[in-house]
Amino acid sequence: MIELKVRKIGNSLGVVLPKDVIARLQTQDGAPLFLSETPEGGYRLTPYDPEFEKKMAKAEDVMRRYRDTLHVLAK
């Protein structure tokens, strides 16, 4: 477990991520991070947009169902 301290940054509050956490998240300065609530009541910090993941799952379902149609249209 890594303890982070909340700090005042301008008129906002923020946390500074340690170098090893930044490396594990594979992120960089200015890149978006997404904080989502877990079913257990905690939080999850990820560089991947969970809403985009849901949209991609729907797109994959459509591509799977209409595979033959999409194949014909691609010609």
Secondary structure, DSSP 8 states (H G I E B T S, - for coil): -----EEEETTEEEE---HHHHHHHT--TT---EEEE-TTS-EEEESS-HHHHHHHHHHHHHHHHTHHHHHHHT-
